[in-house]
Amino acid sequence: MSAFVNHRNESFVSVDEASSKDNVTYYKITVKVGHVQWDVSHRYSDFVELNDKLIADFGVAKDLLPPKKVIRNKTPKFVEQRREALSDYLKNVFNFLRLSMPTIFAHFLDFHLYDIFFLLQDLAKKLYLEGDKLLQNEKSHTLSPMELHAISERFKMACPQTEKQDQMYDFSHILDFCSQVKSLNIEGSYEKLGTSNIVPNELQFDLIPFKSLVDLKILGVPMSCIQSVGSLRDTLVSLSVLIASVVSLNEFLLVDVLHKDPSSLADTVTWKKLTMINFASNNIKNIDWAIKLVPKLQHLSLSSNKLSELCDISCLHELRILNLSMNSFGLCENWHAKIGNIVKIDLSQNKVVSLQGFARLYSLESLDLSCNLITDVEEVQHICKLPCLEYLWLTANPVASSIDYRVKVIEQFNARMSELCLDNEKASEKELDTARVLQALRVVKEGKTPSFLQNNNTSHSFRS
């Protein structure tokens, strides 16, 4: 971003080009502030309107602007002459107002879109007028990397007033809003901003002003942009970092820690209230040790990453929901030793071939294994005795295309077959009747009494 107050003597304007659209001539103005550059287009009437206000309020000379011409003002020769005259006019006015830079002139040149100081003026005015209403609204608020970078850089500036300002432009309105906002979205981009050479995802910012933040969602912003998250560790409850090319959880959890050695970390870097983490659509291959810094975690989503194995996360005693969909899990061995009292697991769109690894997850209520590689219906034997399991998804597995697939799965749950919701649908009475017949045929071979008869206290016995 540009910082005009620090680069007044390295700032220039010129009218470099004229173009016609819908029979109207527009003059393209190039603005340079240090290494930052952008374009803005205006028609001649815009210059006239600006000039009238500058003459009336800021002492600009009356004869600087090239005069109007009614006849033959569209000829190429005239347009080129006017372009040169407008360029001289802008340069003269810019040099005259370089120290004060009135807001009206800054807006004419689009400083409020690309310059730190003038962007913050507009943001301060908006929050002065609407800040209380926005804070009362429970919806999440969005700030761009541009705005966050401007706020961070403003802290480093002496930043004298360029002109006498109304109270509504005071920077304190921004700080007051940031200190109270509870839910924030930050959306990045690698595309150049507007007509400038500014790339939002190349701008650094910190999150120090946010003292009350509870929910934070970062979308498409590389972690190299973020310099500090220390102020969030005592307040943040929900964190989402999406499409950010993250390869490790500690890229955010320890972004402000220089030496990321687990043996040297103190309790001060623990996330005390964080219960939900969503790092979907990144490049994570392993759940690293930094997960231990979130002891209150209840919901962890790592969907659409590059995971193939689950490390030991049994230290997360409060973890209940685990979303690992769209990864590369195959054999899920001994998961009961790696996770605690898990309630819901989503492993859809992976490469799971067996259910044996889930056999001792006794707290499990929901298991989504849709779009995997399970071929044998007998794999259900590994999970059919889980006392709390009520929701099971096996759709889009090879086994789901077998004859009487639903009935064969439901039958293995014995007395609980009517409680099971398979592929988002509970068993119909017809399916239950068929399952009982299959169960009876199964137990005849074993010389046992079917569970549905045991529950009715019957004296029937079945022998081979």
C-alpha positions as CSV (number, residue, x, y, z in Angstrom):
1,M,0.0,0.0,0.0
2,S,1.0,3.6,-0.5
3,A,1.9,5.8,2.5
4,F,1.6,9.3,1.1
5,V,2.4,11.1,4.4
6,N,5.8,9.3,4.3
7,H,6.5,9.7,0.6
8,R,5.2,13.2,-0.4
9,N,8.4,14.0,-2.3
10,E,8.3,10.7,-4.1
11,S,4.7,11.1,-5.3
12,F,3.7,12.1,-8.9
13,V,0.6,12.4,-11.0
14,S,0.2,12.6,-14.8
15,V,-2.5,12.2,-17.4
16,D,-1.0,9.6,-19.7
17,E,-3.9,8.5,-21.9
18,A,-7.3,9.4,-23.4
19,S,-10.0,7.0,-24.4
20,S,-13.5,7.2,-25.6
21,K,-16.5,5.2,-24.3
22,D,-20.1,5.7,-25.4
23,N,-19.0,8.9,-27.1
24,V,-17.5,10.2,-23.9
25,T,-13.8,11.0,-23.5
26,Y,-12.1,9.7,-20.4
27,Y,-8.6,10.7,-19.3
28,K,-6.5,8.1,-17.5
29,I,-4.5,9.5,-14.6
30,T,-1.5,7.6,-13.3
31,V,-0.7,8.1,-9.6
32,K,2.7,7.0,-8.1
33,V,3.5,7.1,-4.4
34,G,6.9,5.5,-3.8
35,H,6.8,2.1,-5.4
36,V,3.0,1.9,-5.5
37,Q,1.2,2.9,-8.6
38,W,-2.4,3.0,-9.8
39,D,-4.7,4.5,-12.5
40,V,-8.0,6.4,-12.2
41,S,-10.1,7.7,-15.1
42,H,-12.2,10.9,-15.2
43,R,-14.0,12.9,-17.8
44,Y,-13.4,16.6,-18.3
45,S,-16.6,17.5,-16.4
46,D,-15.1,15.8,-13.3
47,F,-12.1,18.0,-13.5
48,V,-14.3,21.1,-13.8
49,E,-16.3,20.1,-10.7
50,L,-13.1,19.4,-8.7
51,N,-11.5,22.7,-9.8
52,D,-14.5,24.7,-8.7
53,K,-14.3,23.3,-5.2
54,L,-10.5,23.6,-4.9
55,I,-10.8,27.3,-6.0
56,A,-13.5,28.0,-3.4
57,D,-12.0,26.1,-0.5
58,F,-8.3,25.7,-1.0
59,G,-7.1,28.8,-2.9
60,V,-6.2,27.1,-6.1
61,A,-5.7,29.6,-9.0
62,K,-8.7,30.1,-11.3
63,D,-6.8,30.0,-14.6
64,L,-5.0,26.6,-14.2
65,L,-7.7,24.4,-15.8
66,P,-7.8,24.3,-19.6
67,P,-11.1,26.0,-20.8
68,K,-14.1,24.3,-22.2
69,K,-14.7,23.9,-25.9
70,V,-18.1,23.2,-27.3
71,I,-17.3,22.7,-31.0
72,R,-15.0,20.0,-32.4
73,N,-14.0,18.9,-28.9
74,K,-13.8,15.2,-30.0
75,T,-11.1,15.5,-32.7
76,P,-8.0,13.5,-31.9
77,K,-5.8,16.6,-32.0
78,F,-8.0,18.5,-29.6
79,V,-8.2,15.5,-27.2
80,E,-4.4,15.2,-27.2
81,Q,-4.0,18.9,-26.5
82,R,-6.5,18.7,-23.6
83,R,-4.8,15.6,-22.2
84,E,-1.5,17.5,-22.1
85,A,-3.1,20.5,-20.5
86,L,-5.0,18.4,-17.9
87,S,-1.7,16.7,-17.1
88,D,0.0,20.1,-16.4
89,Y,-3.0,21.2,-14.4
90,L,-2.9,18.1,-12.2
91,K,0.8,18.4,-11.6
92,N,0.5,22.0,-10.6
93,V,-2.4,21.4,-8.3
94,F,-0.7,18.3,-6.8
95,N,2.4,20.3,-6.0
96,F,0.4,23.1,-4.5
97,L,-1.6,20.8,-2.3
98,R,1.1,18.3,-1.6
99,L,1.4,19.3,2.1
100,S,-2.3,19.5,2.9
101,M,-3.8,17.0,0.4
102,P,-7.5,17.8,1.0
103,T,-9.8,14.8,1.2
104,I,-11.7,15.9,-1.9
105,F,-8.6,15.9,-4.0
106,A,-7.4,12.6,-2.5
107,H,-10.7,11.0,-3.4
108,F,-10.5,12.3,-6.9
109,L,-7.2,10.5,-7.3
110,D,-8.5,7.3,-5.5
111,F,-6.1,7.7,-2.5
112,H,-8.9,6.3,-0.3
113,L,-8.6,2.9,-2.2
114,Y,-4.8,2.4,-2.1
115,D,-3.3,4.7,0.5
116,I,-3.0,3.8,4.2
117,F,-4.0,7.2,5.6
118,F,-6.9,8.0,3.4
119,L,-8.3,4.4,3.5
120,L,-8.3,4.7,7.3
121,Q,-10.1,8.0,7.1
122,D,-12.9,6.4,5.1
123,L,-13.0,3.4,7.5
124,A,-13.0,5.6,10.5
125,K,-15.9,7.6,9.1
126,K,-17.9,4.5,8.4
127,L,-17.4,3.1,11.9
128,Y,-18.1,6.5,13.5
129,L,-21.5,6.5,11.7
130,E,-22.3,2.7,11.8
131,G,-19.9,1.1,14.3
132,D,-22.4,0.7,17.2
133,K,-25.0,-0.8,14.9
134,L,-22.5,-3.2,13.4
135,L,-21.3,-4.3,16.8
136,Q,-24.9,-5.0,17.9
137,N,-25.4,-7.1,14.8
138,E,-24.4,-10.7,15.6
139,K,-23.2,-11.3,12.0
140,S,-19.5,-11.7,11.2
141,H,-17.7,-8.6,10.0
142,T,-15.2,-8.7,7.1
143,L,-12.0,-6.7,6.9
144,S,-9.6,-7.0,4.0
145,P,-5.9,-7.6,4.2
146,M,-5.6,-4.0,2.9
147,E,-7.5,-2.6,5.9
148,L,-5.7,-4.8,8.4
149,H,-2.3,-3.8,6.9
150,A,-3.3,-0.1,7.0
151,I,-4.3,-0.4,10.7
152,S,-1.0,-2.2,11.5
153,E,1.1,0.3,9.7
154,R,-0.8,3.3,11.2
155,F,0.6,2.2,14.6
156,K,4.1,2.8,13.3
157,M,3.4,6.3,11.9
158,A,3.8,9.7,13.5
159,C,1.2,10.5,10.9
160,P,0.6,14.3,11.2
161,Q,-2.7,15.7,10.0
162,T,-2.8,16.6,6.3
163,E,-5.7,19.0,6.9
164,K,-7.9,19.9,9.7
165,Q,-10.2,16.9,10.1
166,D,-13.7,16.4,11.5
167,Q,-13.8,14.1,14.6
168,M,-15.4,11.4,12.5
169,Y,-12.1,10.7,10.8
170,D,-10.3,10.0,14.0
171,F,-8.3,6.7,14.1
172,S,-9.7,5.9,17.6
173,H,-13.0,4.9,16.0
174,I,-11.3,2.0,14.3
175,L,-9.4,0.9,17.4
176,D,-12.6,1.1,19.4
177,F,-14.4,-1.1,16.9
178,C,-11.6,-3.6,16.6
179,S,-11.3,-4.0,20.4
180,Q,-15.0,-4.9,20.7
181,V,-15.8,-6.9,17.5
182,K,-16.4,-10.6,18.3
183,S,-16.6,-12.2,14.9
184,L,-14.2,-11.5,12.0
185,N,-13.7,-12.7,8.4
186,I,-10.5,-12.0,6.5
187,E,-10.5,-12.8,2.8
188,G,-7.2,-12.7,0.8
189,S,-6.4,-12.6,-2.9
190,Y,-3.4,-12.9,-5.2
191,E,-5.0,-10.7,-7.8
192,K,-3.8,-7.1,-8.1
193,L,-6.1,-4.7,-6.4
194,G,-8.1,-2.6,-8.8
195,T,-5.8,-0.8,-11.2
196,S,-2.9,-0.8,-8.8
197,N,0.2,-3.0,-8.5
198,I,-0.8,-3.9,-4.9
199,V,-1.3,-7.7,-4.2
200,P,-3.3,-8.1,-1.0
201,N,-1.6,-11.4,-0.1
202,E,1.7,-9.7,0.0
203,L,0.7,-7.3,2.7
204,Q,1.5,-8.1,6.3
205,F,-0.7,-7.4,9.3
206,D,-1.1,-8.4,12.9
207,L,-4.2,-9.0,15.0
208,I,-3.2,-7.1,18.2
209,P,-6.1,-4.6,18.1
210,F,-8.7,-7.4,18.5
211,K,-9.2,-7.8,22.2
212,S,-12.6,-9.6,22.3
213,L,-12.5,-11.8,19.2
214,V,-14.4,-15.0,19.6
215,D,-14.8,-16.3,16.0
216,L,-12.1,-15.9,13.3
217,K,-12.3,-17.1,9.7
218,I,-9.3,-16.7,7.4
219,L,-9.9,-17.5,3.7
220,G,-7.1,-17.6,1.2
221,V,-4.6,-15.6,3.2
222,P,-1.1,-17.1,3.5
223,M,0.2,-17.4,7.1
224,S,3.3,-15.3,6.1
225,C,1.0,-12.3,6.1
226,I,0.1,-12.6,9.8
227,Q,2.6,-11.4,12.3
228,S,0.9,-11.7,15.7
229,V,-2.0,-13.6,17.2
230,G,-1.0,-13.3,20.9
231,S,-4.1,-11.2,21.8
232,L,-6.4,-14.0,20.6
233,R,-5.2,-16.8,22.9
234,D,-7.4,-15.8,25.8
235,T,-10.7,-15.1,23.9
236,L,-10.9,-17.1,20.6
237,V,-13.4,-19.9,20.6
238,S,-13.7,-20.8,16.9
239,L,-10.9,-20.7,14.3
240,S,-11.2,-21.4,10.5
241,V,-8.1,-21.2,8.2
242,L,-9.3,-22.2,4.7
243,I,-7.5,-22.4,1.3
244,A,-4.3,-20.9,2.8
245,S,-1.7,-23.5,1.7
246,V,-1.1,-24.4,5.3
247,V,1.1,-27.4,5.9
248,S,1.1,-27.4,9.7
249,L,-1.2,-26.4,12.4
250,N,1.5,-24.5,14.2
251,E,1.8,-22.1,11.2
252,F,-1.1,-20.2,12.8
253,L,-1.2,-21.5,16.4
254,L,2.5,-20.4,16.9
255,V,2.7,-17.7,14.2
256,D,4.1,-15.2,16.7
257,V,6.5,-17.6,18.4
258,L,10.1,-17.4,17.1
259,H,11.4,-20.7,18.5
260,K,8.8,-23.4,17.9
261,D,10.5,-26.0,20.1
262,P,7.8,-27.9,22.1
263,S,10.2,-28.2,25.1
264,S,10.6,-24.5,25.4
265,L,7.0,-23.4,25.1
266,A,5.2,-22.1,28.2
267,D,1.6,-22.0,29.2
268,T,1.4,-18.5,27.7
269,V,1.0,-19.9,24.2
270,T,-1.9,-22.2,25.1
271,W,-5.3,-21.4,23.5
272,K,-7.4,-21.3,26.6
273,K,-10.9,-21.2,25.1
274,L,-10.5,-22.5,21.5
275,T,-13.1,-25.4,21.0
276,M,-13.4,-25.5,17.2
277,I,-10.7,-25.6,14.6
278,N,-11.3,-25.9,10.8
279,F,-8.2,-26.1,8.6
280,A,-10.0,-27.5,5.5
281,S,-8.6,-27.3,2.0
282,N,-4.9,-26.9,2.9
283,N,-1.8,-29.0,2.4
284,I,-1.5,-30.7,5.9
285,K,0.1,-34.1,5.8
286,N,0.4,-34.7,9.6
287,I,-1.4,-33.5,12.7
288,D,1.6,-32.0,14.5
289,W,2.4,-31.6,18.2
290,A,0.9,-28.1,18.2
291,I,-2.5,-29.6,18.6
292,K,-1.6,-30.0,22.3
293,L,-1.8,-26.2,22.7
294,V,-5.6,-26.5,22.3
295,P,-6.7,-28.6,25.3
296,K,-10.3,-27.5,25.2
297,L,-10.8,-28.6,21.5
298,Q,-14.2,-30.2,20.8
299,H,-14.5,-30.0,17.0
300,L,-11.6,-30.6,14.6
301,S,-12.0,-30.4,10.8
302,L,-9.1,-31.2,8.5
303,S,-11.2,-32.0,5.4
304,S,-9.5,-31.8,2.0
305,N,-5.9,-32.1,3.1
306,K,-3.2,-34.7,2.5
307,L,-3.5,-36.9,5.6
308,S,-3.0,-40.6,5.5
309,E,-2.4,-41.5,9.1
310,L,-3.9,-40.4,12.4
311,C,-1.4,-39.6,15.1
312,D,-2.1,-39.8,18.8
313,I,-4.5,-37.0,19.8
314,S,-5.8,-38.7,22.9
315,C,-4.5,-35.7,24.9
316,L,-7.6,-33.9,23.6
317,H,-10.0,-35.2,26.2
318,E,-12.9,-33.0,25.1
319,L,-12.7,-33.8,21.4
320,R,-16.1,-35.0,20.2
321,I,-16.3,-34.3,16.4
322,L,-13.6,-35.2,13.9
323,N,-13.9,-34.4,10.2
324,L,-11.2,-36.1,8.0
325,S,-13.2,-36.3,4.8
326,M,-11.4,-36.0,1.4
327,N,-8.0,-37.2,2.6
328,S,-6.0,-40.4,1.9
329,F,-6.8,-42.6,4.9
330,G,-6.6,-46.4,4.1
331,L,-6.1,-48.7,7.1
332,C,-7.4,-47.0,10.3
333,E,-5.7,-49.2,12.8
334,N,-6.3,-49.0,16.6
335,W,-8.0,-45.6,16.5
336,H,-9.3,-46.3,20.0
337,A,-5.8,-45.7,21.3
338,K,-5.4,-42.5,19.3
339,I,-8.6,-40.6,20.2
340,G,-10.6,-40.5,23.3
341,N,-14.4,-40.3,23.7
342,I,-15.1,-39.4,20.1
343,V,-18.8,-39.1,19.1
344,K,-18.7,-38.3,15.4
345,I,-16.2,-39.2,12.7
346,D,-16.4,-38.1,9.1
347,L,-14.1,-40.2,6.8
348,S,-16.1,-39.8,3.6
349,Q,-14.1,-39.7,0.3
350,N,-11.0,-41.5,1.6
351,K,-9.5,-45.0,0.8
352,V,-10.7,-47.0,3.8
353,V,-10.9,-50.7,3.2
354,S,-11.7,-52.1,6.7
355,L,-13.8,-51.2,9.7
356,Q,-11.7,-53.1,12.2
357,G,-9.9,-50.0,13.5
358,F,-13.2,-48.6,14.8
359,A,-14.2,-51.7,16.8
360,R,-13.4,-50.2,20.3
361,L,-14.7,-46.6,19.8
362,Y,-17.4,-47.2,22.4
363,S,-18.6,-43.5,22.5
364,L,-19.1,-43.3,18.7
365,E,-22.6,-42.2,17.6
366,S,-22.0,-41.3,14.0
367,L,-19.6,-42.8,11.4
368,D,-19.5,-41.5,7.8
369,L,-17.6,-43.8,5.5
370,S,-19.3,-42.9,2.3
371,C,-17.2,-43.0,-0.9
372,N,-14.5,-45.4,0.4
373,L,-13.3,-48.8,-0.7
374,I,-15.2,-51.2,1.6
375,T,-16.1,-54.4,-0.4
376,D,-17.2,-56.9,2.2
377,V,-20.5,-56.5,4.1
378,E,-19.0,-58.7,6.9
379,E,-16.8,-55.7,7.8
380,V,-19.8,-54.4,9.7
381,Q,-19.2,-57.0,12.3
382,H,-16.4,-54.9,13.7
383,I,-18.7,-52.0,14.6
384,C,-22.2,-53.6,15.0
385,K,-21.6,-54.0,18.8
386,L,-20.7,-50.3,19.4
387,P,-23.4,-49.4,22.0
388,C,-23.9,-45.8,20.9
389,L,-23.6,-46.0,17.1
390,E,-26.8,-44.8,15.5
391,Y,-25.7,-43.2,12.2
392,L,-23.7,-45.0,9.6
393,W,-22.9,-44.1,6.0
394,L,-21.5,-46.7,3.6
395,T,-23.0,-45.3,0.4
396,A,-20.8,-45.2,-2.7
397,N,-18.6,-48.0,-1.4
398,P,-18.4,-51.2,-3.5
399,V,-20.3,-53.0,-0.8
400,A,-23.3,-50.7,-1.3
401,S,-23.9,-52.1,-4.8
402,S,-24.3,-55.7,-3.5
403,I,-27.7,-57.5,-3.4
404,D,-29.7,-56.8,-0.3
405,Y,-26.9,-54.5,1.0
406,R,-29.1,-52.5,3.4
407,V,-30.7,-55.6,4.9
408,K,-27.4,-57.4,5.4
409,V,-25.9,-54.4,7.2
410,I,-29.0,-53.8,9.4
411,E,-29.3,-57.5,10.3
412,Q,-25.8,-57.5,12.0
413,F,-27.0,-54.9,14.5
414,N,-29.3,-57.5,16.1
415,A,-31.6,-56.0,18.7
416,R,-30.6,-52.5,17.8
417,M,-31.3,-52.8,14.1
418,S,-34.4,-50.6,14.3
419,E,-32.3,-47.8,15.9
420,L,-29.7,-47.7,13.1
421,C,-29.9,-44.9,10.5
422,L,-28.1,-46.3,7.5
423,D,-27.1,-43.9,4.7
424,N,-29.3,-41.2,6.2
425,E,-32.4,-43.5,6.3
426,K,-33.8,-45.7,9.0
427,A,-34.9,-49.3,8.1
428,S,-38.4,-49.7,6.9
429,E,-40.7,-52.4,8.4
430,K,-40.1,-54.6,5.3
431,E,-36.3,-54.3,5.7
432,L,-36.6,-55.1,9.4
433,D,-38.7,-58.2,8.7
434,T,-36.3,-59.4,6.1
435,A,-33.4,-58.7,8.4
436,R,-35.0,-60.8,11.1
437,V,-35.3,-63.7,8.7
438,L,-31.7,-63.4,7.8
439,Q,-30.7,-63.2,11.4
440,A,-32.8,-66.3,12.2
441,L,-31.0,-68.2,9.4
442,R,-27.7,-67.0,10.7
443,V,-28.3,-68.1,14.3
444,V,-29.7,-71.5,13.2
445,K,-26.3,-72.3,11.9
446,E,-24.9,-71.3,15.3
447,G,-27.5,-73.1,17.4
448,K,-28.5,-69.9,19.2
449,T,-31.8,-68.0,19.8
450,P,-32.4,-64.9,17.6
451,S,-32.1,-61.7,19.6
452,F,-35.6,-60.5,18.6
453,L,-37.0,-63.7,20.1
454,Q,-35.0,-63.4,23.3
455,N,-36.4,-59.9,23.8
456,N,-40.0,-61.4,23.7
457,N,-39.1,-64.0,26.4
458,T,-40.1,-66.9,24.1
459,S,-39.0,-70.5,24.7
460,H,-38.3,-71.3,21.1
461,S,-34.9,-72.9,20.3
462,F,-33.2,-73.4,17.1
463,R,-30.9,-76.3,16.4
464,S,-28.7,-77.0,13.4
